[in-house]
Amino acid sequence: MAPETDDQEKIDSTFRNGSLTAVGILVGFSLSFINRWVSGPNDWSRIDILPMTVMVIGIAVQVKVFADLLARDSLLVVKYDRARRLFMIGVIIVAVGIAIALVNDVLGISSQKMLG
């Protein structure tokens, strides 16, 4: 028989609120970065689709975590720890997308410029 929700270990709500703030800031940064990159004056090429897709997937994971942390049951340690791990995965995915775009720019195979 599964333990009742009241018996499960919980985190303090102020700790979760701080995490929500940090997640919100990083999601905002990710969205701002992709907006700046997409709004560039250069034309798109096929090679630009790969980093864009990777970044969009990472941002989607981050937004899902943000929604999970807004849920009432996110105060449960199990749910909070899962959200924290998933958020770090989302951040890493976005970083990989940025790295791909940067390599494409350095190698001169991308029409979307990251370095100016």
N, C-alpha and C positions, 0 to 999 in steps of 0.2 A: 504494500500500500504506500502510495506517494505521500510525503509529508505535506502538511497544509502550508499555504503561503505564509501564514503568520509565524510558523516555526522556522522558516528558512532565514539564513543570515542576510542581513541588509546593510547597505552602505548609508552613510549620512547624506541627507538630501543636499546639504551645502557642498559636499564633495562632488556629487553628481552635477550640481549647477555649475561648478567651476569647469568640469569636463565639457559640459554643454557649451560654455563660452569658448573654450579652446577649440572644440570641433567646429563651432560656427565661424570662428575666425579663419581657420584653415580651409573650410569649404568656401568661404568668401574669397580668400586668396586664390584658390584653384579656379573659381569661376571668373574672377577678375583677370587672371593670367590667360585663360583660354579666350576670353572676350577680346583682350588686347591682341593676342596672336591672330585670331580669326579676322579682326577688323583691319588688319594690315592692308596696305594699298596694292600688294602684289597679287598676281593671279595664283590660283591653286593648281598644283600638279598631283598626279596620282600618288607620288611618294609621300605627300602630306597627309594622306588619308590614314596611314598607319599610326603616326603619333597622335593624331586627333582622336582616332577610335580608342586608343589606349587611355588617353587622358579622360575621355568621356566616360569610359567604364569606371575608372578610378573615382571620378567625381560622383557617379551614380552610387557607388559603394559608400562614399562619404555621406551623401545625402540620406541613404538608408539608415546609416548609423545615427545620424542626427535625429531622424524620426524615431528610431528605437529608443534613444535616450530621452525623448520627450514622453514616452509611454510611462504610465504609473508603475508598471512592474520592472522598470529599469533600476529601481532601487535594490532589487535582489542582486546579490553578489554574482550569482551565476550569469544573469542577463547582462549586468554591467561589464563583467570580464569578457564576455563574448563580444559585446559592442566595441570594447576597447581594442581587442585583437583585430576585429574586422576593420576598424578605423585605420589602424596601422597598415593593414593590407591595402586599403584604399589610398593612403598617402604614398605608399611604395609604388603602386600602380601609376599614380599621377607622375611621380618622380621619374619612373621609367619612360613614360610618354614624353616628358620634357627632355630627358636625355636622348631619346631617339631623334626628336626634332632638332636638338642642338647638334648632334652628330651629322644629321642630314644637312644642316646649314654649314657646318665647318667643312664638310666634304663638297659642298657646292651643288648638291643634287636636289635641293629643295628650293622652291620659289618663294616660300614663306621665310622671311629672315627673322632670326631671333637676336642676332648680334648687332643689328642696326643697319 
